[in-house]
Amino acid sequence: MAAIHQLSLARTVAEIRDVVSSAARRLTGADGATFVLRIGGQCYYADEDASSPLWKDQHFPMDACMSGWVMRNRRPAAIEDVCSDVRILQADSRPTLVKSLAMVPIRETAPLGAIGNYWAHRHKPTAQEIALLQALANSTSVAVEAVRIREDLAHTGLEVIDRLALAAEYRDDGTHEHTARVARTSLLLAQAMGLPEDETTLIGQAAPLHDVGKLAVPDVILLKPGRLSEAEFGRVKEHTTAGAAILTGGTSKLLQLAEEIALSHHERWDGSGYPFGLNAETIPVSGRIVALADVFDALTHARPYKSPWSVRAATAEIRRLRGRQFDPLVVDAFLALQPDRLADPPERLYVGAA
């Protein structure tokens, strides 16, 4: 069945819904099909494939509709005449002109929804039709569980990234908000530049790891209140390659982007940055974005070696460095935002984002 193959490829519940509602109707030649999800004690009619949808986007109590009945009883229902079935509230069925109905639960143990077919003429649902719908429902159950497992794993991975970023940040930022502010600013810059949505999301999620390489920098250097010697600054600069080494070998797009950012966020548009002296568009766009977000946050917040600048002074400095340290397009995107708000304490956008 093509629908089962499509369900195996589905990555969201919305994709599952689209496959199920259309496949269910085709399987039996019904006049309409419904895809119902159980939400607490309610039946949510998430989708409906029909020329004139009857219940789409509506909620009903479990004991007020047949989808609730099949979920509560964990077995299918085949109804040739809805007007003579005591399980159906007649006041609700007559105005719809539905004459016959077939409904199966999505999963027998703790059903999470139901799939239904209905006909505008008298039709006795056959055992084969019920079996086909139940096979579709069983595949739907597997697909929904797979989506939920992937979402749980993705959330867990983002939490691990959050903790790793905090481990590096904890050493030189008493508020522990630097990585979250850089993530927020990077995300907003990427959006303002018109990058694709999936790319902006990844940049926001990966940006917190830009300084993970600081774990390799000794405290005596990282927390030194005075001016660093040339040798000490050389050790600080190594945090870019150290961060990339920590993240290298990742198989996910998120970790691969985080490695790219860690390595390139101190390169400069004019080629005077480190570690490789890249210039202009040879610097990955993710690195160019995080470079500005990182500098803006460093300027506007206290560090062991400096007092915070005002947002106005920091903005003027970024404007001055347009085309020198920073990509002109990134600076233009920054100026189009509201810099005052970027210095505020943020929510940790990258935890649970996708």
Solvent accessible surface area in square Angstrom, and as a share of the most:
residue,aa,sasa,rsa
1,M,101,0.45
2,A,76,0.59
3,A,2,0.02
4,I,68,0.34
5,H,114,0.51
6,Q,87,0.39
7,L,4,0.02
8,S,73,0.47
9,L,105,0.52
10,A,5,0.04
11,R,123,0.45
12,T,61,0.35
13,V,49,0.28
14,A,47,0.36
15,E,78,0.35
16,I,0,0.00
17,R,76,0.28
18,D,77,0.40
19,V,24,0.14
20,V,0,0.00
21,S,6,0.04
22,S,38,0.24
23,A,2,0.02
24,A,0,0.00
25,R,68,0.25
26,R,155,0.57
27,L,47,0.23
28,T,20,0.11
29,G,59,0.56
30,A,6,0.05
31,D,53,0.27
32,G,0,0.00
33,A,0,0.00
34,T,2,0.01
35,F,0,0.00
36,V,0,0.00
37,L,28,0.14
38,R,97,0.36
39,I,93,0.47
40,G,63,0.60
41,G,50,0.48
42,Q,70,0.31
43,C,0,0.00
44,Y,50,0.19
45,Y,11,0.04
46,A,8,0.06
47,D,16,0.08
48,E,11,0.05
49,D,41,0.21
50,A,20,0.16
51,S,109,0.70
52,S,77,0.49
53,P,74,0.47
54,L,53,0.26
55,W,54,0.19
56,K,89,0.38
57,D,85,0.44
58,Q,77,0.34
59,H,99,0.44
60,F,49,0.20
61,P,63,0.40
62,M,16,0.07
63,D,110,0.57
64,A,27,0.21
65,C,22,0.13
66,M,10,0.05
67,S,0,0.00
68,G,0,0.00
69,W,32,0.11
70,V,0,0.00
71,M,2,0.01
72,R,109,0.40
73,N,58,0.30
74,R,133,0.49
75,R,132,0.48
76,P,48,0.30
77,A,5,0.04
78,A,54,0.42
79,I,5,0.03
80,E,68,0.31
81,D,37,0.19
82,V,2,0.01
83,C,57,0.34
84,S,84,0.54
85,D,23,0.12
86,V,149,0.86
87,R,82,0.30
88,I,23,0.11
89,L,94,0.47
90,Q,44,0.19
91,A,85,0.66
92,D,82,0.42
93,S,12,0.08
94,R,143,0.52
95,P,102,0.64
96,T,28,0.17
97,L,124,0.62
98,V,13,0.07
99,K,79,0.33
100,S,0,0.00
101,L,17,0.09
102,A,0,0.00
103,M,6,0.03
104,V,0,0.00
105,P,1,0.00
106,I,0,0.00
107,R,71,0.26
108,E,107,0.48
109,T,106,0.62
110,A,63,0.49
111,P,7,0.05
112,L,13,0.06
113,G,0,0.00
114,A,0,0.00
115,I,0,0.00
116,G,0,0.00
117,N,0,0.00
118,Y,11,0.04
119,W,5,0.02
120,A,59,0.46
121,H,98,0.44
122,R,144,0.53
123,H,45,0.20
124,K,141,0.60
125,P,11,0.07
126,T,66,0.38
127,A,90,0.69
128,Q,131,0.58
129,E,23,0.11
130,I,27,0.13
131,A,61,0.47
132,L,55,0.27
133,L,0,0.00
134,Q,27,0.12
135,A,39,0.31
136,L,0,0.00
137,A,0,0.00
138,N,75,0.38
139,S,21,0.14
140,T,0,0.00
141,S,11,0.07
142,V,106,0.61
143,A,7,0.05
144,V,1,0.01
145,E,57,0.26
146,A,34,0.27
147,V,0,0.00
148,R,111,0.40
149,I,99,0.50
150,R,85,0.31
151,E,98,0.44
152,D,93,0.48
153,L,119,0.59
154,A,53,0.41
155,H,76,0.34
156,T,71,0.41
157,G,33,0.32
158,L,9,0.04
159,E,65,0.29
160,V,93,0.53
161,I,12,0.06
162,D,3,0.02
163,R,141,0.51
164,L,56,0.28
165,A,0,0.00
166,L,42,0.21
167,A,47,0.36
168,A,4,0.03
169,E,8,0.03
170,Y,150,0.57
171,R,53,0.20
172,D,21,0.11
173,D,12,0.06
174,G,72,0.69
175,T,86,0.50
176,H,58,0.26
177,E,49,0.22
178,H,9,0.04
179,T,3,0.02
180,A,0,0.00
181,R,7,0.02
182,V,0,0.00
183,A,0,0.00
184,R,35,0.13
185,T,3,0.02
186,S,0,0.00
187,L,33,0.16
188,L,56,0.28
189,L,0,0.00
190,A,0,0.00
191,Q,94,0.42
192,A,50,0.39
193,M,51,0.23
194,G,62,0.60
195,L,40,0.20
196,P,78,0.49
197,E,144,0.64
198,D,102,0.53
199,E,56,0.25
200,T,3,0.02
201,T,29,0.17
202,L,43,0.21
203,I,0,0.00
204,G,6,0.06
205,Q,6,0.03
206,A,0,0.00
207,A,0,0.00
208,P,2,0.01
209,L,0,0.00
210,H,0,0.00
211,D,14,0.07
212,V,1,0.00
213,G,0,0.00
214,K,29,0.12
215,L,70,0.35
216,A,58,0.45
217,V,4,0.02
218,P,46,0.29
219,D,74,0.38
220,V,118,0.68
221,I,16,0.08
222,L,17,0.08
223,L,70,0.35
224,K,61,0.26
225,P,101,0.64
226,G,37,0.35
227,R,222,0.81
228,L,51,0.25
229,S,53,0.34
230,E,160,0.72
231,A,81,0.63
232,E,41,0.18
233,F,92,0.38
234,G,27,0.26
235,R,98,0.36
236,V,23,0.13
237,K,68,0.29
238,E,91,0.41
239,H,3,0.01
240,T,0,0.00
241,T,58,0.34
242,A,22,0.17
243,G,0,0.00
244,A,8,0.06
245,A,66,0.51
246,I,81,0.41
247,L,10,0.05
248,T,83,0.48
249,G,68,0.65
250,G,17,0.16
251,T,129,0.75
252,S,51,0.33
253,K,151,0.64
254,L,24,0.12
255,L,56,0.28
256,Q,91,0.41
257,L,27,0.14
258,A,0,0.00
259,E,44,0.20
260,E,65,0.29
261,I,0,0.00
262,A,0,0.00
263,L,48,0.24
264,S,5,0.03
265,H,3,0.01
266,H,49,0.22
267,E,6,0.03
268,R,94,0.34
269,W,51,0.18
270,D,83,0.43
271,G,24,0.23
272,S,76,0.49
273,G,13,0.13
274,Y,37,0.14
275,P,44,0.28
276,F,125,0.52
277,G,34,0.32
278,L,56,0.28
279,N,71,0.36
280,A,28,0.21
281,E,131,0.59
282,T,88,0.51
283,I,2,0.01
284,P,40,0.25
285,V,38,0.22
286,S,1,0.01
287,G,0,0.00
288,R,35,0.13
289,I,0,0.00
290,V,0,0.00
291,A,7,0.06
292,L,0,0.00
293,A,1,0.01
294,D,13,0.07
295,V,32,0.19
296,F,3,0.01
297,D,5,0.02
298,A,23,0.18
299,L,25,0.12
300,T,13,0.08
301,H,40,0.18
302,A,64,0.49
303,R,25,0.09
304,P,54,0.34
305,Y,121,0.46
306,K,48,0.20
307,S,83,0.54
308,P,74,0.47
309,W,104,0.36
310,S,67,0.43
311,V,31,0.18
312,R,207,0.76
313,A,42,0.33
314,A,0,0.00
315,T,19,0.11
316,A,57,0.44
317,E,36,0.16
318,I,0,0.00
319,R,136,0.50
320,R,128,0.47
321,L,17,0.08
322,R,107,0.39
323,G,31,0.29
324,R,119,0.44
325,Q,26,0.12
326,F,3,0.01
327,D,4,0.02
328,P,27,0.17
329,L,118,0.59
330,V,1,0.00
331,V,0,0.00
332,D,59,0.30
333,A,9,0.07
334,F,0,0.00
335,L,52,0.26
336,A,83,0.64
337,L,40,0.20
338,Q,114,0.51
339,P,24,0.15
340,D,97,0.50
341,R,158,0.58
342,L,7,0.03
343,A,20,0.15
344,D,69,0.36
345,P,99,0.62
346,P,21,0.13
347,E,138,0.62
348,R,71,0.26
349,L,63,0.32
350,Y,1,0.00
351,V,49,0.28
352,G,43,0.41
353,A,38,0.29
354,A,100,0.78
